Amino acid sequence: MLEKIIEHYKTQHQLNLESELADFMPPSSFSDVISRVAYCNGKDEKKFPHQYRITKQTCDVSHRILKNMSFNNIKDFESLYECLKKNLLPIHGVGKLYVYDAALRLGAYFSQEPTKIYLHAGTLKGARNLNLDTSKDSLNIQDLPLHLQTINPKFVEAILCIYKDSFQNGEVMFDPLSYPSTKRCSGTLRRDSRC
């Protein structure tokens, strides 16, 4: 059944995340990327729907901090994520999902991708529903069911989030009719839908 979820994700959702991240890659200017990361905007300057509750004040503070941060010592996605977590998580209104999305989008600019699955919001619920060990902030690839171990971690994160309600007590119960192509999560939302 997990194979059906993976196939459904690949045909219905994966391209949305790939397209979103492509908007943060060079030749976009770094200052434009920092601004769009802080304000949760795509190239069209519209806020990503799953982040519509984040206030302008929170985004303003994040923007100020991001502009003043040095990214010279960033070696990989994990160091980028930890740097952003340290600097952004203390901001009122910023949560782990905001930090992860910021890292994923800046990671696209720096050509850095996650090598593990970071747990937050829906991803955490999906991991719990699959009876995975959620005692840490992330999962290693080898901690996943075999079918997910061959998938890029950024896509596994989205799968755990989008299909969280298909996982119950470690079992997979998937009905593709209950997952129309408009159901999105994290960085895979369409502009006209909300999480």
Secondary structure, DSSP 8 states (H G I E B T S, - for coil): -HHHHHHHHHHHTHHHHHHHHHTTSTTS-HHHHHHHHHTTB-TTS-B-GGGTTS-HHHHHHHHHHHHH---TT--SHHHHHHHHHHHHTTSTT--HHHHHHHHHHHHHHHT---SSEE--HHHHHHHHHTT---SSSEE-GGGS-GGGTTS-HHHHHHHHHHTGGGEETTEE---GGGS-TT---GGG--TT---
